[in-house]
Amino acid sequence: MERKKIIESLIFDKLSEENRHSNTPLYPEVLDSLGLVNLLVDLEYDINDKFNVIIVIASERAVSCTHSPFKTVETLTDYINILLEEKINE
């Protein structure tokens, strides 16, 4: 399975059935700040289990992006994929 699809699936596993779409808005529409933090921590563990790579999703880099990587499922998937690509190519 393509890496982005795996990441998206990991995110979908954490969301309710009605929010399992790539264009689903995450923060602040579906998740509040605590819900977002919980999602990101869970995803960091899942990414480590699935890809055997440790990444930090919630970082100064993420917060300083012009367009928030936490806005939708798609933007979060893309951001995590970038982080994984960088770690794998280190």
Phi, psi and omega in degrees: 000140179300141184304316181297324178292323177295315179299313180301319178297320177298321178292313180302324180300336182266353184252157176292159185307317183288349180254016183266066177222147184297332180266010178297124176289134182263295186242128003262009185292307183266321183246140169275182185298321179291321177297321178295315179299315179299317178300313183295319178296315178300318180294323177300318177294316180296319178298317179299315180296317187282319187247356182056042180225135177264123176232158174244113184279312181273100183222173176301322178302313181296317182290331183271359178296143177299317177247121185302129175287353183260008186291312181224170175301318181296315181293324178291318177301312180298318181294315179297321178299319177297314180300317179296316179302316179296316181294319182294326182270006179294000000 
